[in-house]
Amino acid sequence: MELNDAILQRRSIRKFKPDAVDSATIAKLLEAARLAPSGSNLQPWRFIAVTSEEMRAKLAATTLDFVCTAPLVMVCCADLNATETRAERSAELRAAGAFAGTQLENMSLADYQQRTQSDPAATAAYLSLNVAIAMEHMVLRAVELGLGSCWVFMFSRGKVKKVLDLPDNLLVTGLIPFGYPDQEPQPRPRLPLDQIYLGEV
Ligand SMILES: Cc1cc2nc3c(=O)[nH]c(=O)nc-3n(C[C@H](O)[C@H](O)[C@H](O)COP(=O)(O)O)c2cc1C
C-alpha cells in the first residue's frame, strides 16, 4: 500500500468486529512504532498490548465505552527515565554517522545535554510527543494491515496505571484500540488549506 493511500483511508474507528488481532500482526504494529524517529534517538515509548477479556474488562472502567470493545488495546507510555540514556543514545548516533558534516558532529556531550535540558513538565511533554509519533506510525501501519484504530486521550491516567500495575516512571500517553473495523466512516471534516497554511516566505 502506498503511504498516501494509508493517509487517505485512515479513519478513527469506534466499532470493531470481535475477531482477535493475532500476535504476528501485533508484532508488525510494534515494529512500525519501533522505527519511529525520536529526539536524541531516546525511543522513550513503551507499550502494553491488552488483549485478554479479563484485562480489557478492567481497562474498560478507565476510559470511553467503545475502547475496550476492540480486541486489542495498545497502552502507549512514555518512559520518564529515558532522558537518562541521552549520553548513550547520542553516542550511538554519532558512531552511526548521523551527525556527520553538521555542528553536532563535534559538539561536546555537555553542550549537547545543555541544549536539550528542560524542566520535568517540559520533559514529560517532550517524551509524550515522541511517543505520539510512534503511535501514529502504528495507526498508519494498521491501515495497511486492514485494522481500524482510534487515538484515545480520554482515560484516567491513574486508573490505567493501577489496573496494569505500571511503575512510576511510565507516563500513560494514550490508548489505541485496534481491531477489524465494523464500520466504514466517510472522511471527517477538515479545515481548508487556507486556514492552516500561513504561506511561503
Ligand atoms: C491526540 C488525539 C486524541 C484523541 N482522543 C480521542 C478520544 O479520547 N476519544 C475519541 O473518540 N477520539 C479521539 N481522537 C480521535 C479524533 O476525534 C479524530 O482523529 C478526529 O475527529 C478526526 O477524525 P478521523 O481520525 O476519523 O479523521 C483523538 C485524536 C487525537 C489525534
PDBQT file of the ligand as one rigid body, heavy atoms in Angstrom, charges set to zero:
ROOT
HETATM    1  C1  LIG A 301      -4.358  13.346  20.197  1.00  0.00    +0.000 C 
HETATM    2  C2  LIG A 301      -5.702  12.774  19.858  1.00  0.00    +0.000 A 
HETATM    3  C3  LIG A 301      -6.572  12.462  20.860  1.00  0.00    +0.000 A 
HETATM    4  C4  LIG A 301      -7.818  11.891  20.570  1.00  0.00    +0.000 A 
HETATM    5  N1  LIG A 301      -8.614  11.482  21.590  1.00  0.00    +0.000 NA
HETATM    6  C5  LIG A 301      -9.770  10.873  21.305  1.00  0.00    +0.000 A 
HETATM    7  C6  LIG A 301     -10.565  10.355  22.346  1.00  0.00    +0.000 A 
HETATM    8  O1  LIG A 301     -10.225  10.427  23.519  1.00  0.00    +0.000 OA
HETATM    9  N2  LIG A 301     -11.732   9.750  22.023  1.00  0.00    +0.000 N 
HETATM   10  C7  LIG A 301     -12.134   9.611  20.723  1.00  0.00    +0.000 A 
HETATM   11  O2  LIG A 301     -13.196   9.022  20.492  1.00  0.00    +0.000 OA
HETATM   12  N3  LIG A 301     -11.383  10.084  19.709  1.00  0.00    +0.000 NA
HETATM   13  C8  LIG A 301     -10.216  10.699  19.966  1.00  0.00    +0.000 A 
HETATM   14  N4  LIG A 301      -9.419  11.140  18.939  1.00  0.00    +0.000 N 
HETATM   15  C9  LIG A 301      -9.858  10.958  17.539  1.00  0.00    +0.000 C 
HETATM   16  C10 LIG A 301     -10.329  12.283  16.915  1.00  0.00    +0.000 C 
HETATM   17  O3  LIG A 301     -11.625  12.598  17.367  1.00  0.00    +0.000 OA
HETATM   18  C11 LIG A 301     -10.293  12.132  15.379  1.00  0.00    +0.000 C 
HETATM   19  O4  LIG A 301      -8.966  11.904  14.943  1.00  0.00    +0.000 OA
HETATM   20  C12 LIG A 301     -10.806  13.382  14.652  1.00  0.00    +0.000 C 
HETATM   21  O5  LIG A 301     -12.141  13.647  14.992  1.00  0.00    +0.000 OA
HETATM   22  C13 LIG A 301     -10.720  13.229  13.125  1.00  0.00    +0.000 C 
HETATM   23  O6  LIG A 301     -11.385  12.055  12.680  1.00  0.00    +0.000 OA
HETATM   24  P1  LIG A 301     -10.599  10.948  11.879  1.00  0.00    +0.000 P 
HETATM   25  O7  LIG A 301      -9.484  10.451  12.763  1.00  0.00    +0.000 OA
HETATM   26  O8  LIG A 301     -11.594   9.876  11.554  1.00  0.00    +0.000 OA
HETATM   27  O9  LIG A 301     -10.048  11.593  10.634  1.00  0.00    +0.000 OA
HETATM   28  C14 LIG A 301      -8.197  11.703  19.212  1.00  0.00    +0.000 A 
HETATM   29  C15 LIG A 301      -7.300  12.028  18.203  1.00  0.00    +0.000 A 
HETATM   30  C16 LIG A 301      -6.061  12.543  18.515  1.00  0.00    +0.000 A 
HETATM   31  C17 LIG A 301      -5.088  12.806  17.403  1.00  0.00    +0.000 C 
ENDROOT
TORSDOF 0
